[in-house]
Amino acid sequence: MNTLTSLTVPVTLLLIGGYGVYKKTDVYDALIHGAGDGIKLLFRILPSITALFCAIYMLRASGALDIICSIMSPLTSFFGIPEECSPLLLLRPLSGSAALAFGSDIIKTCGVNSLAGRTAAVMLGASETTFYTISVYFGAIGLNRTRHAIPAALCADVAGFIASAIAVRLFFNT
């Protein structure tokens, strides 16, 4: 199985290159053109990503994250979301790496088999980095107005968070 796994990427690259040769495409030129387009895309979305990371850092460093979590506490406890997981509700839509770091801290502090650890793990899998994804994809195609995309995505995140808490309690009887 390890051999099969380690060969996946090289075989995929060979198949793509072989298909390009079969179709009489200049594979190297296509690769260089794609890399150039990728760099152009990076420069278009870099301001959005930079602003997003600054906002996340300011939320955590200022203590605003803790204040917001304490305000949300009655609502999260109503839905069965452990208090330790409250910051994930705010961080996950903003940044995957910040949410993963916080989830890792929850698991280290509370334990892997704790209610908070299990709920955090399921929450991370059941939600999306909404603002990051929207800023990257909408920025890539040059759209400034997201219209209904953000409210719909945030509703899906909330549903995922609530379903995570319910699922952990149902399946693990905690």
Secondary structure, DSSP 4 states (H G I P E B T S, - for coil): -HHHHHHHHHHHHHHHHHHHHHTT--HHHHHHHHHHHHHHHHHHHHHHHHHHHHHHHHHHHHSHHHHHHHHHHHHHHHTT--GGGHHHHHHTTT-HHHHHHHHHHHHHHH-TTSHHHHHHHHHHHH---HHHHHHHHHHHTT----TTHHHHHHHHHHHHHHHHHHHHHHHH--
